[in-house]
Amino acid sequence: MGRARDHGGMTEDPAPLPPPPLPARVEPERLRELDPASLDAEAERLAAAERATRTSMSPYERQLREIRARREEIATERRRRERADRHAARVAVREMAGSGELPSLATALLAEPSPLPDDRPLAAVRAFLASGGEVGFGYPSRPGSLGFTDGRQLRNAASWGEARRLYADGWEPGAPGTAGVRGVRVHLSGTRVERVVGADEVLVEAG
């Protein structure tokens, strides 16, 4: 049996709890001999066993969700530190803007000084896909916002300053959870065509 070290020394790993008891199987040949009431009773016994099994699994499922959320939070902190370490290198965005070269959204969000005023609404920021075409942030029906997640929460930025603060803190564009879409949601200007792209695939106009 495995052992785990505790503050007081070596302790036994707790044995996993056994699953709820499963009713004895009724062979198919025997099922043919059961009257309707007995067949219903057998089905109900299995349904009760299924309910008991699902109930016993609930604490483990909750704990797995919590573990995944905590790991996402650790990853968020790691991203925050990595971005802080790269902060000085982002000063080059000023030269890029002055030469007419458009910085990517990922670069501009971390640049010092900021290529855009913090109070600039995202709806007023001119952005383009690296592959071509002007875009707006957010859904066509709800333009001017960027969603960010730390793996557990969702926050929407409506201004350039809000987006910069969230990104510097390690939050990623997108939605939380395993089914959440990660990336920057944009729509082609003047259309209802939308897509989710990486922050490096969106270019912003400084000034």
C-alpha positions as CSV (number, residue, x, y, z in Angstrom):
1,M,0.0,0.0,0.0
2,G,1.3,3.5,-0.8
3,R,2.4,5.9,1.8
4,A,2.3,9.7,2.0
5,R,4.5,11.9,4.2
6,D,2.6,14.1,6.6
7,H,3.9,16.6,9.2
8,G,4.1,13.8,11.8
9,G,5.9,11.4,9.5
10,M,4.7,8.6,7.2
11,T,1.0,8.0,7.0
12,E,-1.1,5.6,5.0
13,D,-2.7,6.9,1.8
14,P,-6.5,6.7,2.4
15,A,-8.1,3.8,0.5
16,P,-10.6,4.8,-2.1
17,L,-14.2,4.3,-1.1
18,P,-15.9,1.4,-2.9
19,P,-18.7,2.2,-5.3
20,P,-22.3,1.7,-4.2
21,P,-23.4,-2.0,-4.4
22,L,-24.7,-3.2,-7.8
23,P,-27.7,-5.4,-7.9
24,A,-27.1,-9.0,-9.0
25,R,-27.4,-9.4,-12.8
26,V,-30.5,-11.1,-14.1
27,E,-29.6,-13.2,-17.2
28,P,-31.4,-12.4,-20.4
29,E,-33.1,-15.9,-20.3
30,R,-34.4,-15.2,-16.8
31,L,-35.7,-11.7,-17.9
32,R,-38.0,-13.4,-20.4
33,E,-39.6,-15.3,-17.5
34,L,-40.4,-12.1,-15.4
35,D,-43.9,-10.7,-15.3
36,P,-44.2,-6.9,-16.1
37,A,-44.2,-5.9,-12.4
38,S,-41.0,-7.9,-11.8
39,L,-39.4,-6.5,-14.9
40,D,-40.3,-2.9,-13.7
41,A,-38.9,-3.7,-10.3
42,E,-35.6,-4.9,-11.8
43,A,-35.4,-1.7,-13.9
44,E,-36.0,0.4,-10.8
45,R,-33.3,-1.4,-8.9
46,L,-30.8,-0.5,-11.6
47,A,-32.1,3.1,-11.7
48,A,-31.6,3.4,-8.0
49,A,-28.0,2.0,-8.3
50,E,-27.3,4.5,-11.0
51,R,-28.6,7.4,-8.9
52,A,-26.5,6.2,-5.9
53,T,-23.4,5.9,-8.2
54,R,-23.9,9.4,-9.6
55,T,-24.3,10.8,-6.1
56,S,-21.1,9.2,-4.9
57,M,-19.2,10.7,-7.9
58,S,-20.4,14.2,-7.3
59,P,-17.7,15.2,-4.7
60,Y,-15.0,13.9,-7.1
61,E,-16.4,15.8,-10.0
62,R,-16.5,19.0,-8.0
63,Q,-13.0,18.4,-6.8
64,L,-11.8,17.8,-10.4
65,R,-13.4,21.1,-11.5
66,E,-11.8,22.9,-8.6
67,I,-8.4,21.4,-9.5
68,R,-8.7,22.5,-13.1
69,A,-9.7,26.0,-12.1
70,R,-6.7,26.3,-9.7
71,R,-4.3,25.0,-12.4
72,E,-5.7,27.7,-14.7
73,E,-5.1,30.3,-12.0
74,I,-1.5,29.2,-11.7
75,A,-1.1,29.4,-15.5
76,T,-2.5,32.9,-15.3
77,E,0.1,33.9,-12.8
78,R,2.9,32.4,-14.9
79,R,1.7,34.4,-17.9
80,R,1.6,37.5,-15.8
81,R,5.2,37.0,-14.7
82,E,6.4,36.2,-18.2
83,R,4.7,39.3,-19.6
84,A,6.2,41.4,-16.9
85,D,9.7,40.1,-17.8
86,R,9.1,40.9,-21.4
87,H,7.7,44.4,-20.6
88,A,10.9,46.3,-21.4
89,A,11.1,44.8,-24.9
90,R,7.7,46.2,-25.8
91,V,9.1,49.8,-25.9
92,A,9.8,49.2,-29.5
93,V,6.2,49.6,-30.4
94,R,6.7,53.4,-30.4
95,E,9.2,53.1,-33.3
96,M,6.9,50.6,-35.0
97,A,4.0,53.1,-34.8
98,G,6.2,56.0,-36.0
99,S,7.4,54.0,-39.0
100,G,3.9,53.2,-40.1
101,E,4.2,49.5,-39.1
102,L,1.1,48.4,-37.1
103,P,1.8,46.5,-33.9
104,S,-0.1,43.4,-33.1
105,L,-2.7,43.5,-30.3
106,A,-0.6,41.3,-28.1
107,T,2.4,43.7,-28.5
108,A,0.4,46.9,-28.1
109,L,-1.3,45.7,-24.9
110,L,2.0,45.4,-23.1
111,A,3.8,48.3,-24.8
112,E,5.3,51.2,-22.8
113,P,4.3,53.8,-23.4
114,S,0.9,52.7,-24.5
115,P,0.3,53.4,-28.2
116,L,-3.3,54.4,-27.3
117,P,-4.8,56.4,-24.5
118,D,-6.2,54.3,-21.7
119,D,-9.6,56.0,-21.8
120,R,-10.0,55.2,-25.6
121,P,-13.1,53.0,-26.0
122,L,-12.4,49.8,-27.8
123,A,-15.2,50.7,-30.2
124,A,-13.0,53.6,-31.3
125,V,-9.8,51.6,-31.8
126,R,-9.0,50.9,-35.4
127,A,-8.0,47.3,-35.8
128,F,-7.1,45.1,-38.8
129,L,-6.5,41.4,-39.4
130,A,-2.9,40.5,-40.3
131,S,-4.4,38.8,-43.4
132,G,-6.2,42.0,-44.4
133,G,-9.5,43.7,-43.6
134,E,-10.6,46.2,-41.0
135,V,-12.3,44.6,-38.0
136,G,-14.1,45.7,-34.8
137,F,-13.8,44.1,-31.4
138,G,-16.7,42.0,-30.0
139,Y,-19.9,40.7,-31.6
140,P,-21.4,42.7,-34.5
141,S,-24.5,43.1,-32.3
142,R,-22.5,44.1,-29.2
143,P,-19.3,45.8,-30.6
144,G,-16.6,47.5,-28.6
145,S,-15.7,44.9,-26.0
146,L,-13.0,42.3,-25.3
147,G,-13.6,39.3,-23.1
148,F,-10.7,38.1,-20.8
149,T,-10.5,35.0,-18.6
150,D,-8.2,33.8,-15.8
151,G,-9.5,30.3,-16.3
152,R,-12.3,30.7,-13.8
153,Q,-13.8,34.2,-14.3
154,L,-14.8,36.2,-17.3
155,R,-14.4,40.0,-17.5
156,N,-15.2,42.3,-20.4
157,A,-13.0,45.3,-21.2
158,A,-14.7,48.2,-22.9
159,S,-11.7,50.5,-22.9
160,W,-8.1,50.2,-24.0
161,G,-6.9,50.8,-20.4
162,E,-9.1,48.0,-19.0
163,A,-7.8,45.6,-21.7
164,R,-4.2,46.5,-20.9
165,R,-4.6,45.9,-17.2
166,L,-6.3,42.5,-17.6
167,Y,-3.7,41.4,-20.1
168,A,-0.8,42.5,-18.0
169,D,-2.2,40.5,-15.1
170,G,-2.0,37.3,-17.1
171,W,-5.7,37.1,-18.2
172,E,-6.2,35.7,-21.7
173,P,-8.6,36.8,-24.3
174,G,-11.5,34.4,-24.4
175,A,-13.9,32.6,-22.1
176,P,-13.3,30.3,-19.1
177,G,-13.8,26.6,-18.8
178,T,-12.8,23.6,-20.9
179,A,-15.5,24.5,-23.5
180,G,-14.6,28.2,-23.5
181,V,-13.3,29.7,-26.7
182,R,-9.9,31.3,-26.3
183,G,-8.9,34.2,-28.5
184,V,-10.0,37.6,-29.7
185,R,-13.5,37.9,-31.0
186,V,-13.7,40.3,-33.9
187,H,-16.2,41.1,-36.7
188,L,-15.5,42.4,-40.2
189,S,-16.4,46.1,-40.2
190,G,-19.7,46.8,-41.7
191,T,-20.8,43.2,-41.7
192,R,-22.1,40.5,-39.3
193,V,-19.3,38.2,-40.1
194,E,-17.4,37.3,-37.0
195,R,-14.5,35.1,-36.0
196,V,-12.1,34.3,-33.1
197,V,-8.4,34.9,-33.8
198,G,-5.2,35.1,-31.8
199,A,-4.0,38.3,-30.3
200,D,-1.0,38.2,-32.6
201,E,-3.3,38.1,-35.7
202,V,-4.9,41.4,-34.9
203,L,-3.1,44.7,-35.7
204,V,-4.0,48.0,-34.1
205,E,-3.5,51.6,-35.3
206,A,-1.6,53.6,-32.8
207,G,-2.4,57.2,-32.0
